[in-house]
């Protein structure tokens, strides 16, 4: 669909009717800037405005979409061509809209993850909760972006993205514990025994001995079940 040609045709017919852009805009209930965008080929009129626009310019929708006046011989062929072009144009607009929505979901999810990690302290469970929510929101964005693909592709993409991103989050969490001596954000269970805290995560455990004292130490140990006596003995 040649938007420049259509825009020039609209401008020509508007001037033939001795209408200004402002006058035509008032008749159609749009802004004069909208009319200018049509005539400059930047945008196309919405489908709901095609009929009133054509009635005001004394042309047919087929002529409008062709960007020129049509003879009786050209009319049947152009009708079919313009129908296909209109369908393609509509599908493209919907696709572009979906991409914008998908991008908003995806980047909002990433922003939520980043905010959760930086704002909430590692001891707070809210950081991990908001991180997981952000992960799901960004996943929704990916699904919207690839909505036209087959179901099996979207399932593989979803699981791959979840596993990959969770792997990145858990790895960063592990490095934060090891290097910065902070509590793991994604611990499944936290047990406090006197001045000792035991963090149970999916892949490893952390024992924090002598909390908030000069002798405080952090130990990353193998993930398995430990009783209170073992944990205390480990610190001793």
KEKE-3310 file (N, C-alpha, C; in steps of 0.2 Angstrom, whole numbers, plus 5000, padded with zeros to 4 digits):
npx = (5004:5004:5007:5012:5007:4993:4991:4994:4984:4973:4976:4975:4961:4955:4958:4952:4939:4939:4943:4951:4964:4961:4947:4942:4947:4939:4926:4928:4931:4944:4961:4969:4982:4982:4976:4986:4997:4991:4991:5005:5009:5013:5005:4990:4973:4962:4952:4939:4937:4937:4926:4918:4927:4929:4916:4916:4925:4920:4924:4927:4930:4939:4945:4952:4961:4968:4974:4971:4960:4948:4945:4930:4934:4946:4941:4936:4948:4956:4949:4950:4964:4966:4959:4967:4978:4973:4970:4983:4989:4982:4985:4998:4998:4992:5002:5013:5008:5007:5020:5025:5017:5022:5036:5035:5030:5041:5052:5048:5047:5060:5065:5058:5064:5077:5075:5070:5081:5091:5084:5078:5084:5095:5091:5077:5062:5055:5062:5066:5053:5047:5057:5054:5041:5044:5051:5041:5033:5041:5042:5029:5029:5038:5031:5020:5026:5030:5018:5012:5019:5020:5013:5021:5034:5032:5031:5044:5052:5047:5050:5064:5068:5064:5072:5085:5085:5083:5094:5104:5100:5101:5114:5120:5116:5122:5136:5135:5133:5145:5155:5151:5147:5133:5116:5107:5096:5086:5082:5075:5071:5074:5083:5085:5097:5101:5114:5116:5113:5104:5103:5093:5095:5090:5101:5112:5118:5119:5128:5128:5138:5139:5132:5133:5144:5161:5167:5160:5156:5155:5148:5148:5140:5137:5122:5110:5100:5101:5103:5099:5110:5121:5123:5126:5138:5145:5148:5155)
npy = (4994:5010:5023:5036:5040:5038:5048:5060:5060:5061:5074:5081:5079:5085:5099:5101:5101:5113:5113:5116:5109:5110:5112:5100:5091:5095:5091:5077:5074:5074:5079:5093:5090:5076:5075:5081:5072:5061:5066:5068:5055:5049:5042:5031:5033:5028:5012:5015:5028:5028:5027:5039:5049:5046:5049:5063:5068:5064:5052:5034:5021:5011:5019:5028:5019:5015:5027:5035:5041:5030:5020:5012:5000:4997:4996:4983:4975:4982:4982:4969:4969:4980:4975:4964:4971:4980:4970:4965:4977:4979:4968:4970:4981:4977:4967:4975:4983:4972:4969:4981:4980:4968:4971:4981:4973:4964:4972:4979:4968:4965:4976:4976:4965:4969:4980:4974:4967:4976:4985:4979:4971:4957:4948:4950:4942:4948:4952:4941:4937:4947:4947:4934:4937:4947:4940:4931:4941:4946:4934:4933:4944:4939:4928:4935:4941:4931:4926:4921:4910:4891:4881:4871:4877:4889:4883:4877:4888:4895:4887:4886:4899:4901:4892:4896:4910:4908:4901:4911:4920:4912:4909:4922:4925:4915:4920:4932:4928:4921:4931:4943:4940:4939:4936:4922:4926:4918:4907:4893:4889:4896:4895:4899:4898:4903:4913:4909:4907:4897:4894:4887:4882:4878:4872:4873:4875:4887:4893:4904:4910:4916:4928:4945:4948:4951:4939:4934:4922:4915:4900:4890:4876:4858:4854:4847:4838:4845:4843:4853:4851:4848:4859:4869:4863:4863:4877:4879)
npz = (5000:4995:5004:5002:4989:4991:5001:4994:4985:4993:4997:4985:4981:4992:4991:4979:4983:4989:5003:5019:5028:5042:5041:5035:5045:5056:5051:5051:5064:5069:5072:5064:5062:5061:5048:5041:5042:5036:5022:5020:5020:5031:5040:5039:5036:5049:5049:5052:5048:5034:5026:5029:5026:5012:5007:5010:5001:4989:4983:4980:4991:4986:4976:4985:4991:4981:4977:4967:4954:4947:4932:4924:4919:4927:4939:4945:4945:4954:4965:4971:4973:4982:4993:4997:5000:5010:5020:5023:5028:5039:5047:5048:5056:5068:5071:5074:5085:5094:5096:5102:5114:5119:5121:5131:5142:5143:5146:5157:5166:5167:5173:5185:5191:5192:5201:5212:5216:5219:5228:5239:5254:5256:5266:5265:5260:5251:5240:5233:5229:5221:5211:5205:5201:5192:5183:5177:5171:5161:5154:5149:5140:5131:5126:5120:5110:5102:5098:5086:5083:5083:5096:5102:5100:5108:5120:5122:5121:5132:5144:5142:5143:5156:5164:5160:5164:5178:5181:5180:5189:5201:5201:5202:5214:5222:5220:5226:5240:5242:5239:5244:5257:5261:5264:5256:5243:5238:5247:5253:5266:5282:5297:5313:5326:5341:5340:5327:5310:5298:5281:5269:5253:5236:5230:5238:5255:5268:5282:5294:5306:5323:5322:5318:5325:5330:5327:5317:5304:5288:5280:5266:5262:5258:5251:5260:5273:5289:5307:5322:5331:5323:5315:5325:5330:5319:5318:5330)
capx = (5000:5008:5004:5013:5002:4986:4991:4994:4977:4968:4977:4972:4954:4953:4959:4947:4933:4940:4943:4957:4965:4957:4940:4941:4948:4933:4921:4929:4932:4951:4965:4972:4989:4981:4975:4993:5000:4989:4993:5012:5011:5016:5000:4984:4967:4959:4947:4932:4936:4938:4919:4916:4932:4928:4910:4917:4929:4917:4928:4926:4936:4943:4949:4956:4966:4972:4978:4970:4953:4948:4940:4926:4938:4951:4938:4936:4955:4959:4945:4954:4971:4965:4956:4973:4983:4970:4971:4990:4991:4979:4989:5005:4997:4991:5008:5017:5005:5008:5027:5025:5015:5027:5042:5033:5030:5047:5057:5045:5048:5067:5066:5056:5069:5083:5073:5070:5088:5094:5081:5077:5090:5096:5087:5070:5059:5051:5067:5065:5046:5047:5061:5050:5035:5047:5053:5035:5030:5045:5041:5023:5031:5041:5025:5016:5030:5030:5012:5010:5022:5017:5012:5027:5039:5032:5033:5051:5055:5046:5054:5071:5069:5064:5078:5091:5085:5083:5101:5107:5098:5104:5122:5122:5114:5128:5142:5134:5134:5152:5160:5149:5144:5126:5111:5105:5089:5082:5083:5068:5070:5079:5082:5089:5098:5105:5117:5118:5107:5105:5099:5093:5093:5089:5107:5118:5116:5124:5128:5131:5140:5141:5129:5134:5149:5168:5169:5155:5159:5150:5151:5143:5140:5133:5114:5107:5096:5105:5099:5102:5116:5126:5124:5130:5144:5149:5151:5160)
capy = (5000:5016:5028:5043:5041:5039:5055:5065:5059:5065:5082:5084:5079:5090:5105:5101:5102:5119:5112:5117:5103:5111:5111:5093:5088:5096:5087:5070:5073:5072:5085:5095:5087:5070:5076:5082:5065:5057:5069:5067:5048:5046:5037:5030:5034:5022:5009:5018:5034:5027:5029:5046:5053:5046:5053:5070:5069:5062:5046:5028:5018:5008:5024:5030:5014:5015:5033:5038:5040:5023:5019:5006:4994:4996:4995:4976:4972:4986:4980:4963:4971:4984:4971:4961:4976:4982:4965:4965:4983:4978:4963:4973:4986:4972:4964:4981:4984:4967:4970:4986:4977:4963:4975:4984:4968:4961:4977:4980:4963:4965:4982:4974:4960:4974:4984:4969:4965:4982:4989:4975:4968:4950:4944:4950:4937:4951:4953:4935:4936:4952:4944:4929:4940:4951:4934:4929:4946:4946:4929:4935:4948:4934:4924:4939:4943:4925:4923:4918:4903:4885:4880:4868:4882:4893:4879:4876:4895:4897:4883:4887:4905:4901:4888:4900:4916:4906:4899:4917:4923:4908:4910:4928:4925:4912:4924:4937:4925:4919:4936:4949:4938:4941:4930:4921:4929:4912:4902:4889:4889:4899:4893:4903:4895:4907:4918:4905:4906:4892:4895:4881:4884:4873:4868:4873:4878:4892:4893:4910:4909:4922:4934:4952:4949:4951:4932:4931:4918:4912:4894:4887:4868:4854:4854:4841:4839:4845:4845:4859:4850:4848:4866:4872:4860:4866:4884:4878)
capz = (5000:4994:5008:4999:4984:4994:5004:4988:4982:4998:4997:4979:4982:4998:4988:4974:4987:4993:5010:5022:5033:5048:5040:5034:5052:5060:5049:5053:5071:5070:5072:5057:5062:5058:5041:5038:5042:5030:5016:5020:5019:5037:5042:5035:5040:5052:5045:5053:5045:5027:5023:5030:5022:5005:5006:5010:4995:4983:4980:4983:4996:4981:4973:4990:4993:4974:4976:4960:4951:4943:4926:4925:4918:4932:4946:4947:4947:4959:4971:4974:4975:4988:4998:5000:5003:5017:5025:5025:5031:5046:5050:5050:5062:5074:5073:5077:5091:5098:5097:5107:5120:5121:5123:5137:5147:5144:5149:5164:5170:5169:5178:5191:5194:5194:5206:5218:5218:5222:5233:5245:5257:5254:5270:5264:5255:5245:5234:5228:5227:5216:5206:5202:5197:5186:5178:5174:5167:5155:5150:5146:5135:5125:5123:5116:5104:5097:5098:5080:5082:5085:5103:5104:5100:5113:5126:5122:5123:5139:5148:5141:5146:5164:5166:5159:5169:5185:5182:5180:5196:5207:5201:5205:5221:5225:5220:5231:5246:5242:5239:5249:5263:5262:5265:5249:5242:5236:5252:5254:5273:5286:5304:5318:5333:5345:5335:5321:5305:5293:5275:5265:5246:5232:5228:5243:5261:5270:5289:5296:5313:5327:5318:5320:5330:5327:5325:5312:5298:5283:5277:5261:5263:5254:5252:5263:5279:5295:5313:5325:5334:5318:5314:5331:5330:5313:5320:5335)
cpx = (5004:5005:5006:5008:4995:4986:4991:4987:4972:4969:4974:4964:4951:4953:4954:4940:4933:4940:4950:4958:4961:4950:4938:4942:4942:4927:4922:4930:4939:4955:4968:4979:4988:4980:4982:4997:4998:4992:5001:5014:5014:5011:4994:4978:4964:4953:4940:4931:4936:4931:4918:4921:4931:4921:4911:4921:4926:4921:4925:4932:4941:4948:4954:4962:4971:4976:4977:4962:4953:4943:4936:4930:4943:4948:4938:4943:4957:4955:4948:4960:4971:4963:4962:4977:4980:4971:4978:4992:4988:4983:4995:5004:4996:4998:5013:5014:5007:5016:5028:5023:5020:5034:5041:5033:5037:5052:5054:5047:5056:5069:5064:5061:5075:5081:5073:5076:5092:5091:5080:5083:5090:5092:5080:5068:5056:5056:5066:5058:5045:5051:5057:5044:5038:5049:5047:5032:5034:5044:5034:5025:5034:5036:5021:5020:5030:5024:5010:5014:5018:5017:5019:5033:5039:5033:5040:5054:5053:5050:5062:5073:5069:5070:5084:5091:5086:5090:5105:5106:5101:5111:5124:5121:5120:5134:5141:5135:5142:5157:5158:5147:5138:5121:5108:5097:5084:5082:5076:5066:5076:5078:5087:5090:5103:5108:5119:5112:5109:5100:5099:5090:5092:5096:5113:5115:5121:5123:5132:5132:5141:5138:5131:5139:5156:5170:5165:5159:5153:5153:5146:5145:5136:5126:5112:5103:5101:5101:5103:5109:5122:5128:5128:5137:5149:5152:5156:5167)
cpy = (5006:5022:5036:5045:5042:5046:5061:5065:5063:5072:5085:5084:5084:5097:5106:5103:5109:5119:5113:5110:5104:5110:5103:5089:5089:5092:5079:5069:5071:5079:5086:5092:5080:5070:5077:5076:5061:5059:5068:5060:5045:5041:5036:5031:5027:5019:5012:5024:5034:5030:5036:5051:5052:5049:5060:5072:5067:5057:5040:5025:5014:5013:5027:5026:5013:5021:5037:5037:5034:5024:5013:5000:4992:4994:4988:4973:4976:4984:4974:4965:4975:4980:4967:4965:4979:4976:4964:4971:4982:4973:4966:4978:4982:4969:4969:4982:4978:4967:4975:4983:4972:4966:4978:4979:4965:4966:4979:4975:4963:4971:4980:4969:4965:4978:4980:4968:4970:4986:4985:4972:4961:4946:4945:4946:4941:4952:4947:4934:4941:4950:4939:4932:4944:4946:4932:4934:4947:4940:4930:4939:4944:4931:4928:4940:4937:4922:4919:4911:4897:4884:4876:4873:4887:4890:4878:4882:4896:4893:4885:4894:4905:4898:4893:4906:4914:4904:4905:4920:4919:4909:4917:4928:4921:4916:4929:4934:4924:4926:4942:4947:4940:4935:4929:4923:4923:4906:4899:4889:4892:4897:4897:4899:4899:4913:4915:4905:4901:4893:4889:4883:4878:4869:4869:4876:4883:4893:4900:4910:4915:4928:4941:4953:4949:4944:4929:4928:4916:4906:4891:4880:4865:4854:4847:4843:4839:4846:4850:4857:4850:4855:4870:4869:4862:4873:4883:4875)
cpz = (5000:4998:5005:4994:4986:4997:4999:4985:4987:4998:4991:4979:4987:4995:4982:4977:4990:5000:5013:5026:5039:5047:5039:5041:5056:5058:5051:5060:5073:5071:5065:5056:5059:5050:5037:5037:5037:5023:5015:5019:5025:5040:5037:5039:5043:5048:5046:5050:5037:5023:5023:5026:5014:5003:5006:5004:4989:4979:4983:4987:4991:4978:4978:4991:4986:4974:4970:4958:4947:4937:4928:4924:4923:4938:4948:4950:4953:4966:4975:4976:4982:4994:5001:5003:5010:5022:5028:5029:5039:5050:5053:5056:5068:5076:5077:5084:5096:5100:5103:5114:5123:5124:5130:5143:5148:5148:5156:5168:5172:5174:5185:5195:5196:5200:5213:5221:5222:5228:5240:5248:5256:5259:5269:5259:5250:5239:5230:5225:5221:5210:5202:5198:5191:5180:5174:5169:5161:5151:5146:5139:5129:5122:5118:5109:5099:5097:5092:5079:5085:5093:5105:5105:5106:5120:5127:5124:5130:5144:5148:5144:5154:5167:5166:5164:5176:5186:5183:5187:5202:5207:5203:5212:5225:5226:5225:5238:5247:5243:5244:5255:5265:5261:5258:5249:5241:5240:5253:5262:5277:5293:5308:5324:5336:5340:5329:5316:5300:5288:5271:5258:5242:5230:5233:5249:5264:5278:5291:5304:5316:5323:5322:5325:5327:5324:5320:5306:5294:5280:5272:5261:5259:5256:5254:5270:5285:5301:5317:5328:5329:5316:5319:5331:5325:5315:5325:5333)
residu = (UNK:UNK:UNK:UNK:UNK:UNK:UNK:UNK:UNK:UNK:UNK:UNK:UNK:UNK:UNK:UNK:UNK:UNK:UNK:UNK:UNK:UNK:UNK:UNK:UNK:UNK:UNK:UNK:UNK:UNK:UNK:UNK:UNK:UNK:UNK:UNK:UNK:UNK:UNK:UNK:UNK:UNK:UNK:UNK:UNK:UNK:UNK:UNK:UNK:UNK:UNK:UNK:UNK:UNK:UNK:UNK:UNK:UNK:UNK:UNK:UNK:UNK:UNK:UNK:UNK:UNK:UNK:UNK:UNK:UNK:UNK:UNK:UNK:UNK:UNK:UNK:UNK:UNK:UNK:UNK:UNK:UNK:UNK:UNK:UNK:UNK:UNK:UNK:UNK:UNK:UNK:UNK:UNK:UNK:UNK:UNK:UNK:UNK:UNK:UNK:UNK:UNK:UNK:UNK:UNK:UNK:UNK:UNK:UNK:UNK:UNK:UNK:UNK:UNK:UNK:UNK:UNK:UNK:UNK:UNK:UNK:UNK:UNK:UNK:UNK:UNK:UNK:UNK:UNK:UNK:UNK:UNK:UNK:UNK:UNK:UNK:UNK:UNK:UNK:UNK:UNK:UNK:UNK:UNK:UNK:UNK:UNK:UNK:UNK:UNK:UNK:UNK:UNK:UNK:UNK:UNK:UNK:UNK:UNK:UNK:UNK:UNK:UNK:UNK:UNK:UNK:UNK:UNK:UNK:UNK:UNK:UNK:UNK:UNK:UNK:UNK:UNK:UNK:UNK:UNK:UNK:UNK:UNK:UNK:UNK:UNK:UNK:UNK:UNK:UNK:UNK:UNK:UNK:UNK:UNK:UNK:UNK:UNK:UNK:UNK:UNK:UNK:UNK:UNK:UNK:UNK:UNK:UNK:UNK:UNK:UNK:UNK:UNK:UNK:UNK:UNK:UNK:UNK:UNK:UNK:UNK:UNK:UNK:UNK:UNK:UNK:UNK:UNK:UNK:UNK:UNK:UNK:UNK:UNK:UNK:UNK)
# end
